[in-house]
Amino acid sequence: MATKASSFKEWCTNNISPQSWTRICLRSVDAIRSKGHTLKEMEDLNPDVEMDDELMDQLNDALSELYDMKVDENVLAPQ
């Protein structure tokens, strides 16, 4: 299931801090680049950009390493 990157970013901002998304992206820079994105694109997100499961897992791993948390993909699904 594809997840909106903007939903992940919003969750991080609301549940951790405004800087958390940037830290997570920096930790996952290789995975982000391998999917054809840049850090700037990830920071200035188009709300319709979708992440595949592999990138979602990478970002969730970074979230876990940095903040000892995981986000449930179902929480990020559109209501």
C-alpha positions as CSV (number, residue, x, y, z in Angstrom):
1,M,0.0,0.0,0.0
2,A,1.5,3.4,-1.0
3,T,1.6,6.0,1.7
4,K,1.6,9.7,1.2
5,A,5.0,11.1,2.2
6,S,3.2,14.3,3.5
7,S,1.2,12.2,5.9
8,F,4.4,10.7,7.4
9,K,6.0,14.1,7.6
10,E,2.9,15.6,9.3
11,W,2.8,12.7,11.8
12,C,6.4,13.3,12.7
13,T,5.9,17.0,13.1
14,N,2.8,16.5,15.3
15,N,4.1,13.6,17.4
16,I,7.8,14.4,17.8
17,S,9.0,17.8,16.6
18,P,9.2,20.0,13.4
19,Q,12.8,19.0,13.0
20,S,12.2,15.2,13.2
21,W,11.3,14.8,9.6
22,T,14.5,16.4,8.5
23,R,16.6,14.1,10.8
24,I,14.7,11.0,9.5
25,C,15.3,12.0,5.9
26,L,19.0,12.7,6.5
27,R,19.3,9.2,8.1
28,S,17.6,7.7,5.1
29,V,19.2,9.8,2.4
30,D,20.6,6.8,0.4
31,A,17.1,5.1,0.2
32,I,15.5,8.4,-0.7
33,R,18.0,9.0,-3.5
34,S,17.6,5.4,-4.8
35,K,13.9,6.1,-5.3
36,G,14.7,9.1,-7.4
37,H,13.9,11.8,-4.8
38,T,16.1,14.6,-3.3
39,L,16.3,15.8,0.2
40,K,14.8,19.1,-1.0
41,E,11.8,17.3,-2.5
42,M,11.3,15.4,0.7
43,E,11.4,18.6,2.7
44,D,9.1,20.6,0.4
45,L,6.7,17.8,-0.2
46,N,3.9,17.8,-2.8
47,P,1.0,16.3,-0.8
48,D,0.4,13.8,-3.5
49,V,3.9,12.2,-3.5
50,E,3.5,8.6,-2.5
51,M,6.2,6.4,-0.9
52,D,6.4,2.7,-1.8
53,D,6.6,0.1,1.0
54,E,10.4,-0.1,0.8
55,L,10.9,3.6,1.3
56,M,8.3,3.6,4.1
57,D,10.2,0.8,5.8
58,Q,13.5,2.7,5.5
59,L,12.0,5.9,7.0
60,N,10.3,3.9,9.8
61,D,13.7,2.2,10.6
62,A,15.2,5.7,10.8
63,L,12.4,6.8,13.1
64,S,13.0,3.8,15.3
65,E,16.8,4.4,15.5
66,L,16.4,8.1,16.2
67,Y,13.3,8.2,18.4
68,D,12.6,4.6,19.5
69,M,9.2,4.8,17.8
70,K,7.4,3.4,14.8
71,V,4.4,4.8,12.9
72,D,1.7,2.4,11.9
73,E,1.0,2.7,8.1
74,N,-2.8,2.5,8.9
75,V,-2.5,5.8,10.9
76,L,-1.2,7.5,7.8
77,A,-3.9,6.2,5.4
78,P,-6.4,8.8,4.2
79,Q,-9.5,8.9,6.2
